[in-house]
Amino acid sequence: MKAPSLTLGVEEEYQVVDPTTGELQSFITQILKDGRITVEDVKPELHQSVLEVGSKVCNTPSEIRDEIVRLRGAVIDLAAKDGLKTLAAGTHPYSSWMDQEITPLERYAGVAEDLAELAQRNLIFGMHVHVGIEDQDFLIDAMRVSRYFLPHILALSTSSPFWMGKKTGLKSYRSIAFRNFPRTGVPPTFEQYAEYEYILQMLVNANCIPDASKIWWDVRPHHLYPTLEFRVCDMCTRVDEAVCLAAMFQALVAKLWKLRRDNMTFRSYPLSLIEENKWRAVRYGVGGNLLDLGEERERPAKDVIRELVEWFLDDVVDDLGSRSQVEYALKILSEGSSADRQLAVYEETGDLKAVVDHLIAETAEGVTTPG
């Protein structure tokens, strides 16, 4: 079996806001109509207030950093031409989904027709990471085993503590909002790629979905590219956070390949227990407890995630050249995630507009906008 390429790609979904009110602004249709940017650089999403970008195929987290900086700079500069700002977070602190316009393209009209009000409510923003795996059997094996670690990395990414002007008490409300969609959440277990293909073809043949792009699991085989796509994360506010999580997913796949090459694997745990851990990550982020399924007890999330970084991934990060990027997770554990920082701003100011301003500033950290 050939080793995976471990190439990296990242998709990010940015919010466009009015700097005076902080409210989301419809934007994507106008710039595409005016021809101010190519679809390859910025893609439309379900709501017009979203700017989605996709990186080039990269080999290392350092290359991904360059791409994220380039794309964030382009988006910030593009919005600025219309006097608007860009921010990165899993939800907007107070804009209402009822006020948002659906992008008038056939794809999204179909989603709106199929999912009715759920589509309109889906005003959420995520980061997707692609890791290149060319062998389908290893890809499905990596998908099955990596499910255990999804709550750990979700906790690091949490950036959506607010919804429609309310403090939700959750660190990732985005995860809850998206769970309303069908075919979401932690995927089922497949032992072989053929089992996944059987489910997919059944859904297509029964006219449930047109193709695999409408399967929205937290980790899935991509329908066009030979990649395993990790979709569990909230949109990362800081560049460093996004690079860290991309590096962690790449290192995770590299570790699973190393185990498989040596005729070993990581134990596969029941879906119900992984979902329980995901709920804890959604509710408390890095500040709560996670289940240590190996020890069959709960432990502080910071300790469990630190072990993932310092023990499980330690023997692959130097070969990948990503030690510093992966170990940035330890800084998140120490200082908190974006959700924690947003809540701190709100506790200090009592003002959700101040939270928006904070997010705008953090999104632009380390980004140089194009000329």
Buried (B, 14 or more C-beta within 10 A) or exposed (E): EEBBBBBBBBBBBBBBBBBEEBBBBBBBBEBBEEEEBEEEBBBBBBBBBBBBBBBBBBBBBBBBBBBBBBBBBBBBBBBEEEEBBBBBBBBBBBBBBEEBEBBEBEEBEEBBEBBEEBBBBBBBBBBBBBBBBBBBBBBBBBBBBBBBBBBBBBBBBBBBBBBBEEBBEBBBBBBBBBEEBBBBBBBEBBEEBEEBBEBBEEBBEEEEBEEBEBBBBBBBBBEEBBBBBBBBBBBBBBBBBBBBBBBBBBBBBBBBBBBBEEEEEBEBBEBEEBBBBBBBBBBBBBBBBBBBBEEEEBEBBBEBBBBBBEEBBBEBBEEBEBBEBBBBBBEBBEEBBBBBBBBEBBEEEEEBBBBBBBBBEBBBEBBEBEE
